[in-house]
Amino acid sequence: MTKEKSNTEINESKSDLRKRADEIKDLRCENLIAVLEEPTDVKNIATVVRNINALGVEKLYIIDSKKRLPEKWEEMRERKSLLKPSVSAIKWSFVKTFESTEKCFDHLEKNRFTSIVTSPHIKGQKNTFLHNGNYTQKRLAVWFGNESRGISELAVKNSVACIQIQMAGIIESMNLATSTGIVLYEITKQRREYQSKNKRGRKIDPEIIVE
């Protein structure tokens, strides 16, 4: 009886997961990737994983030249330092690591992704506040910099624009996990609105910044 009950509970659990997956299917933002460049705090990484899962971001890429994380996603799913603070979101979120910024950009460009960077300060040639940008490009990668150094010049050089959260305080910075939540909320909101009205997707991408 105990074994039968256990099997029943497992089947019910799988059924609930499938039901939830079906409910959120149309809310997922296809071809949207968040990129963390050389993050140092594993708890921050786990919280970002939780953010991207909750907001419907398709994938998370991490530049990890110092090999702080396992290379394989399957191994990440079992690591307690990621599993617990992400509230198990690591099990349901695709994460891929790269050994350098260059290799990540090569991968993104090969797959025709448009890249933008985020920073509390003006970077590169084109800058705009988060709420003024258009983020409905067919394939979009959003880069977030290291907790202390910020985004690299290489990332800025290879991106089409720099996005800023408008700050209203004396301290012009936010925790990495917090900033990813704010930025990706706005971006996923725009992409969901566009997806709901345009099932065929874009043929020509809009500019991030309309001048």
N, C-alpha and C positions, 0 to 999 in steps of 0.2 A: 504493500500500500504506500509506503514511504517513497519508494522508487517511482511508482506511478504518479504520485502527487508531485514529485520533483520534476518529472518529465512534463507534466501538465503546466506547471509554473513556468518552465523554460519556454514552452511553446507559446504561452500567453505573453511572456515577455518579448519574444521575437515578433509576435503579432502586433504588440503595442509599438515596437520600434518601426516596423514596416508601415503602420498607420501614420506615425509621426513623420516618417520619411516622405510619404505621399502628400501629407499636408503642407510640407515646406518646399516641395519640389519646385513650384513656380516662384518661390521667394529667393532661391539661390541666384547669385550673380555670376553668370558664366563668364569665363575669360577675364576674371578680375584676380590679380595676384598682389598680395602684400609682400614686401621685401624688407627684411631686417638686415642692416649692414653692420656686421661685427658686434652684435649685442654681447654684453659681458655677464649680465645677471640672468640666471636660469629662471628665477621666479618671474622676471619680466617677460621672458620668452613664453612661459606657460600661460601668463595672463593674456598675452597677445593671441596665443592659440585659442584661448577661450573667447576673446573678442571676435576673431575672424569666424569662428564657428557660429556664434550667436548672431552675427550680422550677415551671414550668408556669403562670405568671401570664398571663392573657389579654392585657392591654394595659398600657402605661405612658403616663401623662399627665405633661406637664412644664409648669409655669407659668414662662414665659420672657418677662417684660416687656421685657428688654433685648435681645431678639433675638440671643441667642448661638448659637442653632441655626437651621437651615433650617426653614421652615414646613412643607414637604412631606416626608413620610417617605421618598419615593423619593430625595430629595436627601440625606437623612441617611445612607442606605445606602451612599452613595459617599464620604462624608467620612472621610478617613483618621484624624482625631482620635477618631472613634467606632468606625471599622471595626477598627483594630488592637487597642486595649485591650479591646474587647468580644469579641475573638476571633471576629469575623464574626457574632456573635449579633444585631447590629443588622439584618442581612439577614433574620432569621427572627422578629423581634419587632416588633409594631405599636406605634409611638410617635406620639403626637399632642401638639402644643404649644398652649398657650393664652396670651393676652397678659395675663391677670389671674386672680387667685384667684376673683373674683366670676364671671367668665365660665365658669370650670371648674365651679364649684358649680351655676351655672344649667344647664349641660349635664348634670351628674350627676343633679340633682334632676328634670329633665325626663324622664330615663330611669330614674327611681325607684331610684337607688342610695342605700344607706346609707353614710355616711362616718364613719370614725374617724381620729383623729390619733395620732401617736406622739411621745413626748417623754420625756427622762430625769427630768423634773420634773412635779409635779402641775399639771394644767391643766383649767380648766372645772369642771363639776359632778360628772362621773362619771369615776373613774379605777380602773384595775386593772392588776395585773402581767400580762404577756403570757400566761403559762401558765394564768391563771385565767379567761380570756375565752372566749366562744363566737363563732366566726367562720363559721358555716354559713348566714348570711343568703343569700337568693336573689341579691341584687346588692350587692356590697361594694366600696367604694373605701377604700384605706389611704393616708393622707397622711403624708409625711415632710418635715420642715422644712429650711430653709437650713443649710449647714454651720456657720455662726457664730451666726446669730440664732435658729435653731430655727424652730418652727412659729409662724405668725402668729395673733394673737388672732381674726382673722376666720375662719380655718380652724377654730379651736377652737370658736367660737360656732356654726358651721354643722355641727358633728359631734356624734354622739350619745355619744361616749366618747373618753377619752385612754388609750392603752395604753403601758405602760412595761416596759422590760427590767430585770429585777431586777439591780442592780449589787452586786458584792462587793468593789469596790476603793475607794480614796480618790478617784480621779478618776471622776466620774459622767458620762461621755460616751463615745461611740463614733464612729468614722468613719462617714459616711453610707452608704457601700457595705457596711460590716460590719453596721450596724444593719438595713439593708433585708434582708440575707441571713438574719439571725436571726429577725426578725419574720415575714417572708414564708414562711420554712420552717415555722414553727408553724401559720400560717394555711392554707397550702396542704395541709399534712398533715391538718388537720381537715376541710377541704373535700373532699379526695380520699376520706377515710374515709366521709364522709357520702354523696358521690356514688356510691360503690361499692355502698351499701346502699339508696339511694333514687333510683331512676332517674327518677321523675316530678318531682323537685324539691319545694321547699317551697311551701305555700299561705300559711302564717303564719310570719313571721320570729321567731326567738328573740331575747331580749335579749342584747346583748353582755355585760353584767354582770348576774349573778343576785344580787340583794341578799337 
